[in-house]
Amino acid sequence: MRNLFRLISLLFVTAIVISACAPATPPPAEPTVIEITRIVAGTPQVITATPAPTTSADIEGTILVDGSSTVAPITAAIAEEFQSEYPNVRVPVGISGTGGGFKKFCNDETDISDASRPIKESETELCKQNGIDYIELPIAFDGLAVMVNPKNDFVECLTVAELKKIWEPEAEGKITNWNQVREGFPNRPLTLYGPGVDSGTYDYFTEAIVGKEGASRGDFLPSEDDNVLVQGIAGDENALGFFGLAYYEENKDKLKLVAIDSGNGCVLPSLETVSNGTYRPLSRPLFIYVNRARVDQKDEINAFISFYLKNATTIVTEVGYIPLTPEIYELVQKRFENRVTGSIFEGQGSTVGVSLADLLAKEQ
């Protein structure tokens, strides 16, 4: 027993010596603590919580995007860059057309809707019925390109009046030959290609050229996929068609661009003519629409939109579209930061030729 007591005493003394010789350990850093007041049975109670640190790696989830095939390349390029910084977030981008995208968005099936035109009153009403508030964000400019087959050697420029003569509803079954469009054009059949009726490009073109959104002849070859239109025009010597300028730029070796004369001479679409408004009336803004509630509910959506607006100028240009001016991007950024809902085009009537800068500045 005595030997056991001595052994215990020796171990105790050794422990004290080792402890005294050991280097001092710094106290742990004080964690950030936040206080939250909650009401329990009518009585306010203060509880404390330590939030977990948030980094790009901490943010995860899936952001559902659908809508315009014209805007899709921009959003897809943004998503690719975003996912390299936020590896745990998926951003699939669908292309069901602007109208198809709004149907899904206003039925609460998606988080973000790509759009090549402003939201319609009927779509706004559907969103209201389903309790969907949205933030409308312009993100780029685009021109609508009118094209023919490269073997066409007689069309260099068309007037707005000639385009209307070709595309108006009354032309269906009647204007079917090139020599009916202009005296001197050859006696050759006229084949038409264009975006489907769910496309914002179709809506904008018909409003700008025919004078009424969604009103055109029905005997043309439609597709929501612009690549199908490229193949159609490239393979048909009698073809005339239209879609976004960026898709022409990607396929200029297969197509022939047609200048448009709106009364001041023939003008080809380009970054310069679309930006300065001389390419009329087929220059337009492009948009994304964001579910307002989900911006605050889901960190990944807030991060994605912030990333989108921060990098829009660079990526919009890289993809082949025309960026907004710095002034307009600043106004769009404020619109998002302030969570301003609704459309800046409400009550405007026609959106053709309307100034984005003027409409956005009114909100400030």
VENDA-V352385 format. One record per residue. N is the residue number from 0. SS is DSSP state (hx for helix, st for strand, lp for the rest). Layout:
# VENDA-V352385
N&SS, N&SS
This chain:
# VENDA-V352385
0&lp, 1&hx, 2&hx, 3&hx, 4&hx, 5&hx, 6&hx, 7&hx, 8&hx, 9&hx, 10&hx, 11&hx, 12&hx, 13&hx, 14&hx, 15&hx, 16&hx, 17&hx, 18&hx, 19&hx, 20&hx, 21&lp, 22&lp, 23&lp, 24&lp, 25&lp, 26&lp, 27&lp, 28&lp, 29&lp, 30&lp, 31&lp, 32&lp, 33&st, 34&st, 35&st, 36&st, 37&st, 38&st, 39&st, 40&lp, 41&lp, 42&st, 43&st, 44&st, 45&st, 46&st, 47&st, 48&st, 49&lp, 50&lp, 51&lp, 52&lp, 53&lp, 54&lp, 55&lp, 56&lp, 57&lp, 58&lp, 59&lp, 60&st, 61&st, 62&lp, 63&lp, 64&st, 65&st, 66&st, 67&lp, 68&hx, 69&hx, 70&hx, 71&hx, 72&hx, 73&hx, 74&hx, 75&hx, 76&hx, 77&hx, 78&hx, 79&hx, 80&hx, 81&hx, 82&hx, 83&hx, 84&hx, 85&lp, 86&lp, 87&lp, 88&st, 89&st, 90&lp, 91&lp, 92&st, 93&lp, 94&lp, 95&lp, 96&lp, 97&hx, 98&hx, 99&hx, 100&hx, 101&hx, 102&hx, 103&hx, 104&hx, 105&hx, 106&lp, 107&lp, 108&lp, 109&lp, 110&lp, 111&st, 112&st, 113&st, 114&st, 115&lp, 116&lp, 117&lp, 118&lp, 119&lp, 120&hx, 121&hx, 122&hx, 123&hx, 124&hx, 125&hx, 126&hx, 127&hx, 128&hx, 129&lp, 130&lp, 131&lp, 132&lp, 133&st, 134&st, 135&st, 136&st, 137&st, 138&st, 139&st, 140&st, 141&st, 142&st, 143&st, 144&st, 145&st, 146&st, 147&st, 148&st, 149&lp, 150&lp, 151&lp, 152&lp, 153&lp, 154&lp, 155&lp, 156&st, 157&st, 158&st, 159&hx, 160&hx, 161&hx, 162&hx, 163&hx, 164&hx, 165&hx, 166&hx, 167&lp, 168&hx, 169&hx, 170&hx, 171&lp, 172&lp, 173&lp, 174&lp, 175&lp, 176&st, 177&hx, 178&hx, 179&hx, 180&lp, 181&lp, 182&lp, 183&lp, 184&lp, 185&lp, 186&lp, 187&lp, 188&st, 189&lp, 190&st, 191&st, 192&st, 193&st, 194&st, 195&lp, 196&lp, 197&lp, 198&lp, 199&hx, 200&hx, 201&hx, 202&hx, 203&hx, 204&hx, 205&hx, 206&hx, 207&hx, 208&hx, 209&hx, 210&lp, 211&lp, 212&lp, 213&lp, 214&lp, 215&lp, 216&lp, 217&lp, 218&lp, 219&lp, 220&st, 221&st, 222&st, 223&lp, 224&lp, 225&hx, 226&hx, 227&hx, 228&hx, 229&hx, 230&hx, 231&hx, 232&hx, 233&hx, 234&lp, 235&lp, 236&lp, 237&lp, 238&st, 239&st, 240&st, 241&st, 242&st, 243&st, 244&hx, 245&hx, 246&hx, 247&hx, 248&hx, 249&hx, 250&lp, 251&lp, 252&lp, 253&lp, 254&st, 255&st, 256&st, 257&st, 258&st, 259&st, 260&st, 261&lp, 262&lp, 263&lp, 264&lp, 265&st, 266&st, 267&lp, 268&lp, 269&lp, 270&hx, 271&hx, 272&hx, 273&hx, 274&hx, 275&lp, 276&lp, 277&lp, 278&lp, 279&lp, 280&lp, 281&lp, 282&st, 283&st, 284&st, 285&st, 286&st, 287&st, 288&st, 289&st, 290&st, 291&hx, 292&hx, 293&hx, 294&hx, 295&hx, 296&hx, 297&lp, 298&hx, 299&hx, 300&hx, 301&hx, 302&hx, 303&hx, 304&hx, 305&hx, 306&hx, 307&hx, 308&hx, 309&hx, 310&hx, 311&hx, 312&hx, 313&hx, 314&hx, 315&hx, 316&hx, 317&hx, 318&hx, 319&lp, 320&lp, 321&st, 322&lp, 323&lp, 324&lp, 325&hx, 326&hx, 327&hx, 328&hx, 329&hx, 330&hx, 331&hx, 332&hx, 333&hx, 334&hx, 335&hx, 336&hx, 337&lp, 338&lp, 339&lp, 340&lp, 341&st, 342&lp, 343&lp, 344&lp, 345&lp, 346&lp, 347&lp, 348&lp, 349&lp, 350&lp, 351&lp, 352&lp, 353&lp, 354&lp, 355&hx, 356&hx, 357&hx, 358&hx, 359&hx, 360&hx, 361&lp, 362&lp, 363&lp
